[in-house]
Amino acid sequence: MWHTTDGEHLMMDLLINHSSSDKRTLAQNRYYRGVVIPHVTQGMKDAGMDRSDVYADALPSELKQADTHVYLKTHFAIEDIIDANGMTRGLHVVSTTDMSTKRFAVFIDNIKMWAIQYLDTQIPDPYQVR
């Protein structure tokens, strides 16, 4: 058993043995919400970021975990919109709820790599969270 930062039990079965069409698991979501977002939020704060770094028209104010989620989605959950002719017509933000287990795992891995490189923030793997 693992625990999130708020003490909630967290059983992990993050990626393996799911088809690419399976929706992200509750365990993946608990890890993301209970470990990834809090670590990234603190790393962003430590780097001097606030709400104005997330929302274009926001006044500088304290960054909340919900703001971090928006930031992460708009930076790491972007996919092309492709028409019937195979032409790219734009971009859209994919809801984390609609992600497959594999897509969600890639989403988290990309966030973890970015956090290390740009925030100097190490996010523990699920098996490291106690």
C-alpha positions in Angstrom: 0.0 0.0 0.0 1.1 3.5 -0.7 -0.2 6.7 0.7 -0.9 10.0 -1.0 0.5 13.2 0.6 -2.8 13.5 2.6 -2.6 9.9 3.9 -5.2 8.3 1.6 -4.3 4.7 0.8 -3.1 4.3 -2.7 -2.9 0.9 -4.5 -1.1 1.2 -7.7 -1.5 -0.7 -10.9 -0.5 2.1 -13.2 0.1 0.9 -16.6 0.6 -2.8 -17.3 -2.0 -5.2 -18.6 -4.4 -2.6 -19.9 -5.4 -2.2 -23.6 -4.9 1.2 -25.2 -8.6 1.7 -25.2 -9.0 1.3 -21.4 -9.6 4.5 -19.5 -7.1 5.7 -17.0 -7.5 3.8 -13.8 -8.6 5.3 -10.4 -5.2 4.3 -9.1 -3.5 6.4 -11.8 -5.8 9.3 -11.0 -5.1 9.0 -7.2 -1.3 9.0 -7.9 -1.7 12.0 -10.2 -3.9 14.0 -7.8 -2.3 12.9 -4.6 1.4 12.8 -5.6 2.2 14.4 -8.9 0.1 17.6 -8.6 1.2 18.4 -5.1 4.9 18.0 -6.0 4.6 20.0 -9.2 2.6 22.8 -7.4 5.3 23.1 -4.8 8.0 23.1 -7.5 6.2 25.8 -9.4 5.9 27.9 -6.3 9.5 27.4 -5.4 10.4 28.5 -9.0 8.4 31.7 -8.3 5.4 30.8 -10.4 1.9 31.9 -9.5 -1.6 32.0 -11.1 -0.6 34.6 -13.6 1.8 32.0 -15.1 -1.2 29.7 -15.7 -3.9 32.1 -16.9 -3.1 34.9 -19.3 -5.4 37.5 -17.6 -4.9 36.4 -14.0 -3.4 38.7 -11.4 -0.4 37.4 -9.5 -1.8 35.3 -6.7 -1.1 32.0 -4.9 -0.9 29.0 -7.1 -3.4 26.3 -6.2 -3.4 22.6 -7.1 -6.4 23.1 -9.5 -4.3 25.8 -11.3 -1.4 23.3 -11.6 -3.8 20.7 -13.1 -4.9 23.2 -15.8 -1.3 24.1 -16.5 -0.3 20.5 -16.9 -3.2 19.7 -19.2 -2.5 22.7 -21.4 1.1 21.7 -21.7 1.1 17.9 -21.7 -2.4 16.8 -22.8 -2.5 18.4 -26.3 -3.4 16.5 -29.4 -3.9 17.4 -33.0 -7.4 17.7 -34.5 -7.3 15.8 -37.8 -10.0 16.0 -40.4 -11.3 13.1 -42.6 -8.6 13.9 -45.2 -5.8 13.5 -42.7 -5.2 17.2 -42.5 -4.3 18.8 -39.1 -6.9 21.4 -38.3 -5.7 22.6 -34.9 -5.1 21.4 -31.4 -7.2 20.5 -28.4 -6.7 19.7 -24.8 -7.5 16.1 -24.0 -9.4 15.5 -20.7 -7.4 13.3 -18.4 -10.7 11.4 -17.7 -10.8 10.4 -21.4 -7.2 9.2 -21.6 -6.3 5.6 -22.0 -4.1 4.0 -19.3 -1.2 4.2 -21.7 -1.8 7.8 -22.7 -2.2 8.8 -19.1 1.1 7.0 -18.2 2.9 9.0 -20.9 1.2 12.2 -19.6 2.6 11.5 -16.1 6.0 10.5 -17.4 6.3 13.7 -19.5 5.3 15.8 -16.5 7.9 14.0 -14.3 10.7 14.6 -16.8 9.7 18.3 -17.2 9.5 18.7 -13.4 13.1 17.4 -13.0 14.5 19.5 -15.9 12.7 22.8 -15.3 11.6 22.8 -11.7 14.4 20.7 -10.2 11.5 18.7 -8.6 11.7 15.0 -8.2 8.3 13.3 -8.2 8.5 9.9 -6.5 7.4 6.8 -8.4 4.2 5.1 -7.1 6.2 2.4 -5.3 8.2 5.1 -3.5 5.2 6.8 -1.9 4.6 5.6 1.6 
